[in-house]
Amino acid sequence: MLTIKLLREDPDFVAERLAIRNLDAGPVIRQILELDARRRAAQTEADALIADQKKTASRIGMLMAEGKHDQVSEIKKSAGENKEKVKLLITEQEKLEIELNDLLVTLPNMPNKLVARGEGAMDNVIVREGGQKPILPEGALPHWELAKKYDLIDFDLGVKLTGAGFPVYKGKGARLQMGLIQFFLDQNVRAGYKEIMPPILVNEDSGYGTGQLPDKGDQMYHVGLDNYYLIPTAEVPLTNIYRDTILDAALLPVKLTAYTPCFRREAGSYGKDVRGLNRLHQFDKVEIVQLTHPDQSYTALDQMVKHVERLGPLLNLPYRILRLCGADLSFTSAMTYDFEVYSAAQKRWLEVSSVSNFETFQSNRLKARFRAEDGKTQLVHTLNGSALALPRIVAALLENNQTPDGITIPEALHKYLHFSVI
């Protein structure tokens, strides 16, 4: 969440940066500043009346001691009227505070200065590519046909049990899922990330803290009876571990990783691009999260990008890295790199990871801070990335490694799966 202090000090700068997202934030910023001015005026008036009440109480005590009861009666009457005014002003202040916060949370994060404006995904910048696109045999199949042929994933059974977007993994398909999860976790732990097993249901405060609420509330599965939310990513519980926390600067950076199932409603998703594993309502993902000193967050972002980049070649997957333009950034991100792997049978790139720096946007909501050497507290910077999301990795692995005799498994996974071919 952007701070009211920043909006007061330089509203034109904020509007200029948000314009990189193709967002005209001027009207909302002006409304916020107007509400803030009214709130501060009400607070100033209430503070003055409260100070006057203290002086009046002291004066009443002196008059009572002098026996001037007639004057005391008049002063008490006036004091009573002021007390009611204070109540009304405090009520008005609280009402304006709510209205102000409701508007503040509608503003997305400001893009980093390196982020280009752009109109959409077509304007994302390709940073680099790696690996070789495979040449498939004649009659190569897309992954949903391969999954059916080798009895790896049952999409129809998932529809029967739950609905579209909830596949059932079977036999070697299930083993491939679990093997990939452990492979990614091992790679992350070796890179210095501490493994966590968090809950997959979170409360409203957690959803608000990382910015999914209220912005993406309609994309989250809500358990209404208990007012919990199924997580869309492990980023939510991992980052919220440090909500309302003050860390010692020496503990930074905090590096966490977790595997969780993830849940997204993906309302409005349909068509050929969502077939098979391309877009699911429930999927598995291994996440990495960092909390860093503000001076180190972009160094950390580069390190996270390099770490995720290592994973593609280990699985023999051709990949590319894109820096997102302003129009394609998520609501909470200041800068994001997307990772895509090439799906040979579908002849297209599939997104498998986003690595983002949120700067202080999340930590301001979370009140996640650290204590500097001078004793003062500052907001940490938060970062997260997928390392990796499984469905499209599985899709690319199945398609890219198909042969007339079966599907070969990358060597890096052999010890996790205990088989080398399907």
C-alpha positions in Angstrom: 0.0 0.0 0.0 1.3 3.5 -0.9 1.8 5.7 2.2 -0.3 8.8 2.7 3.0 10.6 3.6 4.3 10.0 0.1 1.1 11.1 -1.5 1.1 14.4 0.6 4.8 15.1 -0.3 4.8 14.4 -4.0 1.3 13.5 -5.5 2.5 14.4 -9.0 5.4 11.9 -8.8 3.0 9.1 -7.7 0.6 9.9 -10.5 3.5 9.9 -13.0 4.8 6.5 -11.9 1.3 5.0 -11.9 0.8 6.3 -15.4 3.4 3.7 -16.4 0.6 1.2 -15.7 -1.7 3.1 -18.1 -3.6 4.2 -15.0 -4.9 7.8 -14.5 -4.6 7.9 -10.7 -4.9 11.7 -10.5 -8.6 11.8 -9.5 -8.2 9.2 -6.8 -5.1 10.9 -5.4 -6.9 14.2 -5.2 -9.8 12.5 -3.4 -7.4 10.9 -1.0 -5.7 14.2 -0.2 -9.0 15.9 0.3 -10.1 13.3 2.8 -6.7 13.5 4.5 -7.0 17.2 4.8 -10.5 16.9 6.4 -9.3 14.1 8.7 -6.4 16.2 9.9 -8.5 19.3 10.4 -11.0 17.3 12.5 -8.1 15.9 14.5 -6.5 19.3 15.0 -9.8 20.7 16.2 -10.5 17.8 18.5 -6.9 18.1 20.0 -7.5 21.8 20.6 -10.8 21.1 22.4 -9.2 18.3 24.5 -6.3 20.7 25.5 -8.9 23.3 26.4 -10.8 20.8 28.5 -7.7 20.1 30.6 -7.2 23.8 31.2 -10.9 24.2 32.1 -10.7 21.3 34.6 -7.8 23.0 36.3 -9.6 26.3 36.4 -12.7 24.7 37.9 -10.6 23.3 40.6 -9.2 26.7 41.4 -12.7 28.4 41.4 -14.1 25.7 43.6 -11.3 26.3 46.1 -12.2 30.0 46.1 -15.9 29.3 46.5 -17.0 30.8 43.2 -19.7 28.3 42.5 -21.7 30.5 40.1 -18.8 30.8 37.7 -18.1 27.0 38.0 -21.7 26.2 36.9 -21.3 28.3 33.7 -17.9 26.9 32.9 -19.2 23.3 33.4 -22.0 23.9 31.0 -19.6 25.2 28.3 -17.2 22.2 29.0 -20.1 19.8 28.5 -20.8 21.3 25.1 -17.1 21.0 24.1 -17.1 17.4 25.2 -19.9 16.6 22.8 -18.1 18.4 20.1 -15.0 16.3 20.7 -17.1 13.1 20.4 -18.5 14.2 17.1 -15.1 15.2 15.8 -13.6 11.8 16.8 -16.5 10.0 15.1 -16.0 12.1 12.0 -12.2 11.4 12.1 -12.7 7.7 12.4 -15.2 7.7 9.5 -12.8 9.7 7.3 -10.0 7.3 8.2 -12.0 4.3 6.9 -12.9 6.2 3.7 -9.3 7.2 3.3 -8.0 3.6 3.7 -10.6 2.3 1.4 -9.3 4.6 -1.3 -5.6 4.0 -0.5 -5.9 0.2 -1.0 -7.3 0.8 -4.6 -4.0 2.2 -5.7 -1.4 -0.3 -7.0 2.3 -0.2 -6.4 4.5 2.2 -8.3 6.6 0.6 -11.0 10.4 0.8 -10.7 12.0 3.3 -13.0 13.4 0.5 -15.2 9.8 -0.7 -16.0 8.6 0.4 -19.5 5.1 1.6 -20.0 3.7 -0.7 -22.7 0.1 -1.6 -23.6 0.2 -5.3 -22.5 2.0 -8.6 -22.8 3.2 -7.9 -26.3 5.4 -5.1 -24.9 7.2 -7.2 -22.3 11.0 -7.1 -22.8 12.7 -10.4 -23.5 15.9 -10.3 -21.3 17.4 -13.6 -22.5 16.7 -17.1 -23.8 18.3 -20.4 -23.1 18.2 -24.1 -24.2 17.3 -25.6 -27.6 13.7 -26.2 -28.8 13.3 -29.9 -29.4 12.4 -31.4 -32.8 9.5 -33.7 -32.1 8.7 -36.9 -34.1 5.9 -36.9 -36.6 2.5 -37.2 -35.0 3.6 -35.7 -31.7 0.8 -35.2 -29.2 -0.1 -32.3 -26.8 0.3 -33.2 -23.1 -3.4 -33.8 -22.5 -3.3 -36.6 -25.1 -0.1 -38.0 -23.7 -1.6 -38.0 -20.2 -4.5 -40.0 -21.5 -2.3 -42.4 -23.6 0.0 -43.2 -20.6 -2.7 -43.0 -17.9 -0.9 -40.1 -16.1 -3.6 -37.5 -15.5 -7.4 -38.0 -15.6 -9.1 -34.7 -16.4 -12.6 -36.2 -16.7 -12.4 -37.8 -13.3 -11.4 -34.4 -11.9 -14.6 -33.0 -13.4 -16.6 -35.8 -11.8 -15.1 -35.3 -8.4 -15.0 -31.5 -8.3 -15.2 -29.7 -11.6 -13.1 -28.5 -14.5 -9.6 -27.4 -13.5 -9.1 -30.0 -10.8 -7.1 -32.9 -12.4 -6.4 -36.3 -10.9 -2.8 -37.4 -11.1 -2.3 -41.2 -11.4 0.6 -43.7 -11.3 3.7 -42.2 -12.8 1.9 -38.9 -13.3 1.5 -38.7 -9.5 5.1 -39.7 -8.9 6.3 -37.1 -11.4 4.4 -34.4 -9.5 5.8 -35.4 -6.1 9.3 -35.9 -7.6 9.3 -32.4 -9.1 8.1 -30.9 -5.8 11.0 -32.5 -3.9 13.5 -31.6 -6.6 12.5 -27.9 -6.5 12.5 -27.8 -2.7 16.0 -29.4 -2.6 17.3 -26.8 -5.1 15.9 -24.0 -3.0 17.2 -25.3 0.3 20.7 -25.6 -1.2 20.4 -22.0 -2.2 19.9 -21.0 1.4 16.1 -20.9 1.7 14.6 -22.3 4.9 11.8 -24.8 4.2 8.4 -24.0 5.8 5.2 -26.0 5.7 2.4 -23.4 6.1 -1.4 -23.7 6.3 -3.2 -23.5 3.0 -6.1 -21.5 4.6 -5.5 -18.0 5.7 -7.5 -15.3 7.4 -8.6 -12.0 5.9 -5.7 -10.1 7.6 -3.2 -12.3 5.8 -5.0 -11.8 2.4 -5.0 -8.0 3.0 -1.3 -8.0 4.1 0.1 -9.3 0.9 -2.3 -7.4 -1.3 -4.6 -10.2 -2.6 -7.5 -8.5 -0.7 -9.4 -6.5 -1.7 -7.9 -6.4 -5.3 -8.1 -10.1 -6.1 -10.9 -11.2 -3.7 -13.1 -12.4 -6.6 -10.3 -14.7 -7.7 -9.9 -16.4 -4.3 -11.9 -19.3 -2.9 -13.6 -18.1 0.2 -14.7 -20.4 3.1 -17.6 -18.2 4.2 -18.6 -20.0 7.4 -15.2 -19.3 9.0 -14.2 -16.3 6.8 -11.0 -18.1 5.6 -9.4 -18.0 2.1 -7.7 -20.9 0.2 -4.3 -19.5 -0.7 -3.5 -18.6 -4.3 0.2 -19.0 -3.6 2.5 -19.8 -0.6 3.6 -16.2 -0.8 0.6 -15.3 1.3 1.3 -17.4 4.5 5.1 -17.1 4.2 5.2 -13.3 4.0 2.6 -13.0 6.7 4.8 -14.8 9.2 6.4 -11.4 9.7 3.2 -9.4 9.9 3.4 -6.9 12.9 7.0 -8.0 13.5 10.2 -6.0 14.0 13.3 -7.9 12.9 16.9 -7.3 13.9 18.8 -6.0 10.9 21.4 -8.7 11.3 18.7 -11.3 10.5 18.2 -9.9 7.0 17.7 -11.3 4.4 15.1 -13.8 5.5 14.8 -16.5 2.9 11.9 -19.0 2.9 10.6 -21.7 0.6 7.5 -23.8 0.7 5.5 -26.3 -1.3 1.7 -25.8 -1.2 -1.3 -26.6 -3.4 -2.6 -23.3 -4.7 -6.2 -22.3 -5.5 -7.4 -19.7 -8.0 -10.9 -19.3 -9.4 -9.6 -18.0 -12.8 -13.0 -16.6 -13.6 -13.6 -16.0 -17.3 -10.8 -18.4 -18.4 -11.8 -20.5 -21.4 -10.7 -21.6 -24.9 -7.8 -23.6 -26.3 -5.2 -21.8 -24.2 -6.6 -23.3 -21.0 -6.7 -27.0 -22.2 -5.1 -29.7 -20.0 -2.7 -28.3 -17.5 -2.4 -24.8 -19.1 -4.8 -23.2 -16.6 -6.1 -24.9 -13.4 -8.1 -24.0 -10.4 -6.0 -26.2 -8.1 -2.3 -26.7 -8.8 1.0 -27.4 -7.0 3.8 -24.8 -6.7 7.0 -24.4 -4.8 7.6 -20.8 -3.8 10.6 -18.7 -2.6 10.2 -15.5 -0.5 12.7 -13.0 0.7 12.5 -10.1 3.2 15.5 -7.8 2.7 17.1 -4.5 3.7 15.8 -1.8 1.2 19.3 -1.2 0.0 19.7 -4.9 -1.0 16.3 -5.8 -2.5 17.3 -5.4 -6.2 20.5 -7.4 -5.6 18.2 -10.0 -4.1 15.9 -9.8 -7.1 18.8 -10.5 -9.5 19.9 -13.4 -7.3 16.4 -14.9 -7.3 16.1 -14.5 -11.1 19.5 -16.4 -11.5 18.4 -19.1 -9.1 15.1 -19.7 -11.0 17.0 -19.6 -14.3 19.2 -22.5 -13.2 16.2 -24.8 -12.9 15.2 -24.8 -16.6 18.5 -26.2 -17.9 18.5 -28.8 -15.1 15.3 -30.1 -16.7 16.5 -29.7 -20.3 13.7 -27.2 -20.9 14.2 -24.3 -23.4 13.3 -21.1 -21.5 13.1 -17.3 -21.8 13.0 -14.5 -19.3 10.9 -11.4 -19.7 10.8 -8.1 -17.8 7.2 -7.1 -17.6 6.0 -3.7 -18.8 3.9 -1.5 -16.6 0.6 -2.6 -18.1 1.4 -6.3 -17.4 2.6 -5.9 -13.8 0.6 -7.3 -10.9 -1.2 -4.9 -8.5 1.5 -5.3 -5.8 4.7 -5.5 -7.9 7.3 -2.8 -8.5 9.2 -5.0 -10.9 8.6 -8.5 -12.2 10.5 -11.0 -14.3 8.4 -13.8 -15.9 9.9 -17.2 -16.8 8.5 -19.2 -19.7 9.3 -22.7 -21.0 8.7 -23.8 -24.6 5.9 -26.3 -25.2 7.0 -28.1 -28.4 3.7 -29.8 -29.2 1.6 -26.7 -28.6 4.3 -24.6 -30.3 4.1 -21.8 -27.7 5.7 -20.4 -24.5 4.1 -21.2 -21.2 4.6 -19.1 -18.1 6.0 -21.1 -15.2 7.3 -18.4 -12.8 7.1 -14.8 -11.8 9.8 -13.2 -9.7 8.9 -9.9 -8.2 10.1 -7.1 -5.9 7.3 -5.4 -4.0 9.6 -2.9 -2.3 7.6 -1.6 0.7 4.1 -2.1 -0.8 3.4 -5.3 1.1 5.4 -4.5 4.2 3.5 -1.2 4.8 0.3 -3.3 5.0 2.0 -6.0 7.0 3.9 -3.6 9.3 6.9 -5.8 8.7 9.9 -3.9 9.8 13.5 -4.1 10.9 15.4 -2.1 13.5 18.4 -0.3 12.0 21.7 0.4 13.8 20.4 3.9 14.9 17.6 2.2 16.8 14.9 3.4 14.4 12.5 1.0 12.6 12.2 0.8 8.8 9.9 -1.2 6.5 11.6 -4.2 4.9 11.4 -4.9 1.2 9.5 -8.1 0.3 10.1 -10.3 -2.8 8.8 -13.6 -4.0 8.9 -16.0 -6.9 7.8 -19.4 -8.2 10.5 -22.0 -8.1 8.6 -23.5 -9.8 4.9 -23.8 -10.6 4.3 -27.5 -11.7 1.4 -27.8 -14.2 3.1 -26.1 -17.2 6.5 -27.6 -16.3 4.8 -31.1 -16.5 3.1 -30.1 -19.7 6.5 -29.1 -21.3 8.3 -32.1 -19.9 5.7 -34.6 -21.4 5.5 -32.9 -24.7 9.2 -32.1 -25.3 10.5 -35.5 -24.3 8.1 -37.7 -26.2 9.5 -40.4 -28.5 7.9 -43.2 -30.4 8.8 -45.5 -27.5 7.6 -43.4 -24.6 8.5 -40.2 -22.7 12.1 -39.9 -21.4 12.7 -38.3 -18.0 15.5 -35.7 -17.5 18.4 -37.2 -15.6 18.1 -34.7 -12.7 14.8 -36.3 -11.8 15.8 -40.0 -11.9 16.7 -40.3 -8.2 13.4 -38.7 -7.2 11.2 -40.9 -9.5 13.1 -44.2 -9.6 12.2 -44.5 -13.3 13.8 -42.9 -16.4 11.0 -43.4 -18.9 7.3 -43.5 -19.2 
